[in-house]
Amino acid sequence: MPTPVFLGEFEQLVLLALLEVSGDAGNAPVQELRSRLDELAGRSVSRGALYRTLDRLEEKGWVDWKVDDEDVPERGGHPRRRFRVTPEGVEVLQASRATLLRLWSRVEEVLG
């Protein structure tokens, strides 16, 4: 049996949205990720909360990023970071999904 992994709800949403947004390109800009999370979560996601979560996921080795030197905004002039889920992040999502599915299957009768 795989080791249970417990992701916070927002961590899981960020990882899943990042996988969806990045697609075959393998990375996504924060603004696109934030827009998708707003849509998925049904509420506004602040830039600060998103960046804190991305930093935490990076510390765990589940997300990494690169600087997009080609996408420098005219005002401010700072290059943008593009994020991607690492192979370890995918494994964590798979383990979390398996754990949740096992738990849900045990309470389906109660929930109806």
N, C-alpha and C positions, 0 to 999 in steps of 0.2 A: 504494500500500500504506500502511495507517495506521501511524503511529509506534508502535513497541512500547512498552507501559507495563508496568512491573514493580511489582506490589503485593506486599507481604509477605503471607504466608498469613493471619495474624491480621487485618491490615487488610482483606483481601478478605472474610474471614468477617464482620467487623463491618459492612462496607458492605452485604453481601448480607442479613445478618440484619436490619439496620436497614430495608432496603427491604421485607422480608417483614413485619416487625412493624408498621411504620408504615402500611402499606396505603394506603387512600384518604385517611386522616386526614393523611398527610404528615409525621407526627412521632411519636416514641415516647419513653416514659420509660425511664430507665436500667435500672431493676429488671426491666422486661419484656424489654428487650434482653438483659440479662445472663442471664435464665432461658432465653431462646431460644438464646443462644450456648452455654450449658451443655449443652443438648439436642443442638445441631448438632455441637459439637466433641467431645462424649462425655467431657468433663472439666470440672472446675470452673474458672470464669473469675473472677479476683479483681476487685473493684471498682477497685482501683488500676490494674491492667493495662488494664481497659476505659477508664477515664477518660484515662489517658496516650495510648492509641490514639485516642480521640475527639478529644483536644486536638491530636494530630499531624495527624489528618485535617482538622480545622478550619483549622489553619495552612496546609495545602495547598489549602484552598478546596473540599474535597470533602464536607464536613459543616458544617451550621450548627445553631444551637439557639435556643430561645426559653425564657423563664421562664414557667412555668405558675403564675400567681398564684392560681388557683383550687384548686390541689392543694398546700396547705401542710400538712405533717404537724403534728399536735398537739404532739409533743415535738420540740424543736429549732427549730421555726418557720421554717425556711428553705424558700423556694419551690423546687420541683424544676425541673430543666432537661428539656426535651423536644427530641430530636434529629431531624434529617432529612438525607437525602442531597441534596446540591445537584445542579442539572443538570450541572455539571462533574464531580461524583462519578459520576453515571450514565454520562457519556461515558468516564471512566477505566475503569469496570467493563466497558463494552462493548469498549473497545480491549484491555483485559487478556484478556477472554474470547476475542476474535478471535486474539490472539497465542498463547494457550494451545491453542486448537483447531488452529491451524496446526502447532504443535509436536507435539501428540498425534497428528495425522493422519500425521505423518512417522515415527512410531515404533510405530504400531499393529501392524505386521507382526512387529516384534521382540518386542513384549509379548504377542502372541497374542490 
